Amino acid sequence: MSVTRKITNDELHIHIKNIKLDGYTVIKDYIPGNKADKLKQIAGDLYKDLELKLNQKAPVGLQHVIKDDYIINNIPCLSSDYLDICTTGDHLEVLKFFLNDPYYSLIPKNDPNFTLAQANLRAGKVSLPFHVDVRLVTPGYESWSYQGYLALEKIEKKSGCLRVIPKSHLLPQMPDSTKEYNNAIDLPLDQGDIIIFSSQLHHATHKCEKDVATPWTLLLTYRSWWCKQQFDFLKMIDPNVFKNLNNNQKLLLGACSQIPDNIYASPSSRQGYEALDNFSR
């Protein structure tokens, strides 16, 4: 059962309209405070455990700017509470409008048919320059990638909140990461709020000021089923956990859109829930 609150139909239409017009929307009080507190505690405990096991900070690849941040990658594979948030909840209803493939008839039309590309926790100390989270931008509001930014505790300008340029998702161009934009606005959040935004939206973060505690945030990326995921959750998740998920949770982790590894298989990687009966990793 999801730890998130229900979103009314009226809210749903407002959030979809906001994303179409401005590139983002804020769902207030999406997670109750007591549950957000629990998630924050899990984040802190996991980070300490990982530091001891790895004897190093989380790998950041080419993103050297975040090398001093607290980061936990692949959180759905490390915590059932976070797995639940990533694969259930009404934020998926918002995303369905943008990411569901109307021709994916093998899956019930009311179910999400896209995938979770990545999910990580971050307590950011540094400011991130303006950027987008795709390598291909297209004109108009439609995109194949969308983000979630969930505040596990209050986050404001002094603690590194998100900055966005409204309507920039409509532009077929990348932002200049060396430039400051006067039309950018801050998006401070209360504990439990979540921002859903197009990966094409030009966005950045403020620097967390000295002597200010860095708040934990959950960063989510969802993409069309035909897009490559950034992590192979199916290989990393505990098999006993996976087998107890419902069909749509398994789909969101990529189980219905695997690349065939059988020389005699169909070239289509799009499959229905019945394929899960013979699922193997």
FENLINVEN-V900526 format. One record per residue. N is the residue number from 1. PSI is psi in degrees with one decimal (none if undefined). Layout:
# FENLINVEN-V900526
{{N & PSI} {N & PSI}}
This chain:
# FENLINVEN-V900526
{{1 & 135.3} {2 & 145.9} {3 & -1.8} {4 & 158.7} {5 & 161.9} {6 & 146.2} {7 & 127.5} {8 & 162.9} {9 & -38.2} {10 & -44.0} {11 & -43.3} {12 & -47.0} {13 & -37.2} {14 & -44.5} {15 & -40.4} {16 & -43.9} {17 & -42.7} {18 & -44.6} {19 & -41.6} {20 & -44.4} {21 & -45.9} {22 & -13.6} {23 & -4.3} {24 & 163.9} {25 & 155.5} {26 & 120.4} {27 & 111.0} {28 & 144.9} {29 & 41.0} {30 & -33.5} {31 & 127.5} {32 & 151.7} {33 & -41.6} {34 & -34.5} {35 & -34.9} {36 & -36.7} {37 & -41.6} {38 & -42.9} {39 & -38.6} {40 & -42.5} {41 & -41.8} {42 & -42.4} {43 & -47.7} {44 & -42.4} {45 & -42.6} {46 & -41.3} {47 & -42.0} {48 & -42.6} {49 & -44.0} {50 & -37.2} {51 & -40.1} {52 & -41.0} {53 & -42.9} {54 & -20.2} {55 & 33.3} {56 & 167.5} {57 & 165.3} {58 & 141.4} {59 & 137.3} {60 & 3.2} {61 & -131.0} {62 & -4.4} {63 & 67.2} {64 & -21.5} {65 & -25.6} {66 & 18.1} {67 & -22.3} {68 & 1.6} {69 & 159.9} {70 & 119.9} {71 & 136.1} {72 & 108.6} {73 & 161.2} {74 & 41.3} {75 & -30.5} {76 & -24.0} {77 & -6.6} {78 & -17.4} {79 & 126.8} {80 & -30.3} {81 & -43.8} {82 & -33.8} {83 & -40.6} {84 & -45.8} {85 & -40.0} {86 & -27.6} {87 & 2.9} {88 & 170.7} {89 & 158.0} {90 & -7.5} {91 & -25.5} {92 & -28.9} {93 & -38.5} {94 & -46.4} {95 & -27.4} {96 & -38.6} {97 & -36.3} {98 & -32.0} {99 & -18.9} {100 & 135.3} {101 & 113.4} {102 & -15.2} {103 & 5.1} {104 & 72.9} {105 & -8.3} {106 & -16.3} {107 & 138.0} {108 & 134.8} {109 & -20.3} {110 & -5.3} {111 & 146.7} {112 & 135.8} {113 & 21.7} {114 & -174.4} {115 & 159.5} {116 & 117.3} {117 & -40.1} {118 & 160.5} {119 & 123.1} {120 & 161.6} {121 & 140.9} {122 & 133.6} {123 & 98.9} {124 & 128.0} {125 & -33.8} {126 & 162.2} {127 & 137.5} {128 & 135.5} {129 & 168.0} {130 & 134.8} {131 & 174.0} {132 & 165.5} {133 & 30.7} {134 & 161.7} {135 & 1.9} {136 & 120.3} {137 & 144.7} {138 & 153.5} {139 & 149.5} {140 & 172.1} {141 & -18.5} {142 & 137.6} {143 & 166.4} {144 & 8.0} {145 & 133.6} {146 & 155.0} {147 & 155.8} {148 & 142.1} {149 & 97.9} {150 & 125.9} {151 & 114.8} {152 & -10.7} {153 & 166.3} {154 & 136.7} {155 & 129.8} {156 & -173.0} {157 & -47.2} {158 & -17.9} {159 & 12.1} {160 & 37.0} {161 & 167.6} {162 & 145.3} {163 & 139.5} {164 & 158.2} {165 & 102.5} {166 & 140.3} {167 & -0.8} {168 & -16.8} {169 & -14.7} {170 & -11.8} {171 & 134.0} {172 & 54.8} {173 & 155.9} {174 & 150.6} {175 & 160.2} {176 & 110.9} {177 & -11.3} {178 & -1.7} {179 & 148.4} {180 & 134.9} {181 & 123.1} {182 & -20.5} {183 & 9.2} {184 & 147.7} {185 & 153.2} {186 & 147.3} {187 & 75.3} {188 & 148.9} {189 & 146.1} {190 & 162.0} {191 & 130.7} {192 & -7.5} {193 & 151.6} {194 & 138.1} {195 & 130.5} {196 & 127.2} {197 & 156.3} {198 & 139.2} {199 & -12.8} {200 & -8.8} {201 & 131.7} {202 & 120.1} {203 & 161.8} {204 & -177.4} {205 & 155.0} {206 & 160.1} {207 & 140.0} {208 & 122.4} {209 & 153.1} {210 & 140.6} {211 & 10.5} {212 & 129.2} {213 & 136.5} {214 & 117.9} {215 & 146.2} {216 & 137.1} {217 & 149.2} {218 & 123.5} {219 & 124.0} {220 & 141.5} {221 & 124.6} {222 & 141.6} {223 & 161.1} {224 & 149.7} {225 & -26.1} {226 & -1.1} {227 & 144.4} {228 & 130.9} {229 & 157.4} {230 & -17.5} {231 & 147.0} {232 & 82.5} {233 & -33.0} {234 & -29.8} {235 & -22.4} {236 & -25.4} {237 & 146.8} {238 & 125.6} {239 & -35.1} {240 & -32.2} {241 & -45.4} {242 & -44.1} {243 & -20.3} {244 & 1.0} {245 & 155.6} {246 & 170.4} {247 & -40.3} {248 & -33.6} {249 & -40.8} {250 & -40.6} {251 & -45.1} {252 & -29.4} {253 & -5.4} {254 & 4.7} {255 & -18.0} {256 & 7.6} {257 & 36.0} {258 & 147.7} {259 & 127.9} {260 & 139.6} {261 & 17.3} {262 & 125.4} {263 & -22.2} {264 & 5.4} {265 & 163.6} {266 & 147.8} {267 & -9.5} {268 & 127.3} {269 & -0.4} {270 & 118.7} {271 & 162.6} {272 & -179.0} {273 & -26.1} {274 & -24.1} {275 & -21.1} {276 & -20.0} {277 & -29.1} {278 & 24.7} {279 & 136.4} {280 & 153.9} {281 & none}}
